[in-house]
Amino acid sequence: MRFISWNVNGFRACLKKGFEDFFNDIDADFFCLQETKMQPDQAEFHPECYKEYYFSAEKKGYSGTAVFTKKEPLTVNYGIDGNYLDEGRVITLEYNDFFLVNCYAPNSQQELARIDYRMEFEDSMREYLVRLDKIKPVIYCGDLNVAKEEIDLKNPKTNVGNAGFSNEEREKIRQLLGCGFTDSFRHMYPDKTGVYSWWSYRFNARKNNAGWRIDYFIVSDRIKDKIKAAEIYTDIFGSDHCPIGLDIELN
């Protein structure tokens, strides 16, 4: 099975920048979006053979997630246990053999103005994923807005304490991984450097590859050996993020 995750930074804009070509070429079974910035009826995109699930923020043009899937889920849930419903950040699809959780984690903002909210969100998400994992394996993906280690961004020393590389955020993702989960990219490429999934639009960051790896596929430990590939498609444009992929065989 092939999974793709992409923060499109505005789905309607990304559709005008080659999104459909990549979508068709990659032929994923599951295609997860973050930061759609739209309501469900605002995108002219309805791929054949896919079910569509959108979760939009109450605030127009803000946040939002979506999943396109070839396989109809048993259940679909939005938010975390009935909470975090206002910003459209989490969609969970349940299947016979696994849960797929698509997430756009809150940004802690400049000077960590939203760090308290972020910490609450991370604790709730970790508890939620651990509970799901007791039922069946979990595939957790999305823009998690954190670079876990220095290897995960170009300029770690000058970014210590900034949003996405604060001690608080890094500790939360380490806690999650310590609860029985695996970062699929690092599982496949433990020492690989210079591979990122997000670049600022400023200072020619993408041209200079001054990026961050903040987009993830995280899987339950017990299925990590079933991972066949973990990709970051750095040659795909259309957003300030690039798509990431996971090929895994659960059957």
C-alpha positions, 0 to 999 in steps of 0.5 A: 500500500502506498501512502502520501502526505503533503502540506499543500499550503492552500489546496486551491492554489496547489491545484494550479501548480501541478498537484493533479499531475503528481497525484495521478503519477504517484497513484497512492492508495491514500493521499493525505493533505494538510493546510487545505485552507478551504471548505469542501465545496471550493476545490474542483478536484474529484479523482475517480475511484477515490473517496474524499474526506475533508475537515475544514476550519471554522475560520475561512482560509485557515488550516484544514485537512483532507484524505483521498482514499481508494479504500472505503474506511470502516469509520471516519472520525474528526478531531481528537475524542470530540475535541480540537474540532474548530481548526480542522486538524485531525482526521482518523480513518479506521480499517480492518488492519490499521488506523490512519491518522492525518494531522496538521499540528498547530504551529507554536508561532513566533516567540512560542506564543502558542506553546501552551496550546501546542503542548496540550494538543501533543499530550492529547494526540499522544494519549489518543494514538496510544489508545488506538495502538492498543486496538490495532496498528497506527499510521500517523502522518502529516505536518507535525511542525517539529524537527526532532533532531539537529539532523532534521534541519539545515541550521539547528544552532541558530534555530534552538528555541524557535517554533518547530525546534524548541525543547518543548516540542522536540521532547513531545515527539520523543515522548510519542516515539517512546510509547511504541512508535517509529519515525519511518524515514529515520527507520530507513535512513538513520543517518541521512542528511540534507533531506527536508520537507519544508523550506521558507519562502524567504531568503531563497531557502529552497534553492539553497536547501535551507530546509526542515524535515517536519513532515512525518509518517510515524507507525506502530513499532510492530509494523515497522519491519513491514515498511518497504519505502519511506520517501521525501519527494524534494523535486515536487513543487507547488507548496512550501512543503514537498510530499512525503511517502510511505510504502508498507505491506500489512497483509 
